[in-house]
Every structure is written in C-alpha cells, then in structure tokens.
Amino acid sequence: MSDSLIKWLSGSRLQAVVVIHVNHPAELDADTQRALGRLKAAGVTLLNQSVILKGVNDNTRVLTELSERLFECGVLPYYLHAFDPVAGAHHFEVSDDKARELVRQLITVLPGFLVPRLVREIPGRPGKTPLDLFA
C-alpha cells in the first residue's frame, strides 16, 4: 500500500470505494489488516466480494467468521458469487441450492449488514444478478 495511492484515493472530491476479494478469513492477516486500516482511515469505503468454493468456504462457520473478520478490518461483505463453471475448477463447484441454503443460514446468525448478497455474473447482463434465496 503506497502513500501515493492513499493520497490519490483521499484527494478526490468523489467518494472512493475499493472492492477487495477475500474468500476465507485466513487471508486477512496482520499486514492486510494494516493496509485496509490505512485505506479506511483515508476515508475509503471498503467492500468485499467472495466466491463460494467447495472445501474452502462452503459452510456457515467459515462464512460467518469471514464476515465478522472483514468487519473487524473495516470492510463490509458485499457479494458472494455463486460458482461459475470454468475450465479446471470443477472441483470447487458448489450448487446454487447449497449456496442459497448457506446464505439463508447466515441470515439467522449475522446482522443484516454482514450478510453478503448472493449473485451470479451472467454474460450479456449489465451487472451482477442476485439469486433468489427462496427459489
């Protein structure tokens, strides 16, 4: 995290927003927390997006810990991406039904502002498409 980046982000008349990508709470080590703290102190809004991955974060305990740890670092959980099948990653695939169930469970244990939106990127659509939790 360079001083020039912090200065550039904080020097605008516009509100700076940085979206980070963290899939597991273990990624949020002391160095990362310090860097995020510098951004937050400079007035930058910090959001996180994750991808739900089998064997990495496909359980309520890990996703709860991730949301809570992000918040401790000044970051709001924003998106939880449903798995998009890509070559070589099928072993990480989590079904949409399981993803929906996990988010429904998160709603019961976390305050609403710590529950990420379950979304999918669909080619040709202008943005992320929210997945209906009760489909």
Sequence and secondary structure as in RCSB ss.txt:
>XXXX:A:sequence
MSDSLIKWLSGSRLQAVVVIHVNHPAELDADTQRALGRLKAAGVTLLNQSVILKGVNDNTRVLTELSERLFECGV
LPYYLHAFDPVAGAHHFEVSDDKARELVRQLITVLPGFLVPRLVREIPGRPGKTPLDLFA
>XXXX:A:secstr
  HHHHHHHHTSSS  EEEEE  SGGG  HHHHHHHHHHHHTT EEEEEEE  TTTT SHHHHHHHHHHHHHTT 
EEEEEE     TT GGG   HHHHHHHHHHHHHHS GGGS EEEEE TTSSSEEE  TT 
